[in-house]
Amino acid sequence: MESLLTDRLATLSHPQRMAVFRLLMRRCPDELPAGEIAEALELKASTASVYLSALTQADLIAQRRDGTRLLYAVNLDTAREVVAGLFFDCCRGRADLCPPQFSDLLTSISPKTDKKFNVLFVCTGNSARSIFAETILRDMVGDKFTAYSAGTAHLSGLNPFAVEMLKSKGHDVSLLRSKNIEEFQGADSPQMDFVFTVCDRAANEECPTWPGQPVSGHWGMPDPVKAKGTDAEKRLAFHQTYGALHNRILAFTALSFEGLNRGSLQKCVDEIGKKTAKQE
């Protein structure tokens, strides 16, 4: 077991192999093709293949063939074994090594269950998908959640088709605006309980660690802004995106937050993304 832990740590000690692992962890539970991994990390295809092979051999990631493509996903069981091996075996489970902010990380999502949860939805431009999610959550259960949205490279305005779609669904759009993620990373920013990425590009990017270690989830979906064709075809793309996000958020708000520990809640968040994606 000690030799296995050493081998896995050695595999992760290479900066670019670690970058691949971190990317797949951010995109969990998604399975990514090798080409997308190489593109996201700006690696040559042959170089990415070498790194993926090493991580697969160490069982840190899983590989699955889908037709002519090879898909890769992080192996959570192995990641758990590595962390446990370091903490319990190597470090003998010393409680004083655990950062104070992690002391009750697995016991609950928030000790203040009588207050609203802060939820941030992130995409690239903050002009459609994350704006949809913010609005749907706000209007669905605004008494339990405070919804926010932001973009990693936000646009100056909202997409007109997105605004039209929200109005057609009866949402108030008067206070909506496109925001940069930096607005929520300052010392005076609200502390998030949940952070969801709703586009793959945003999830692929490295972001600073969020204060308070919020539960994170990736609910990626195609960008309706990139839809081609007639206005009717573009409106259909926005309609499908709105429906997909509505399904995810409906399932999310139905969870029993007070009855779930953090580990169980994380699994539920991941499952919501997988199940609703299959239904779309």
Disulfide bonds with the S-S distance in Angstrom:
none
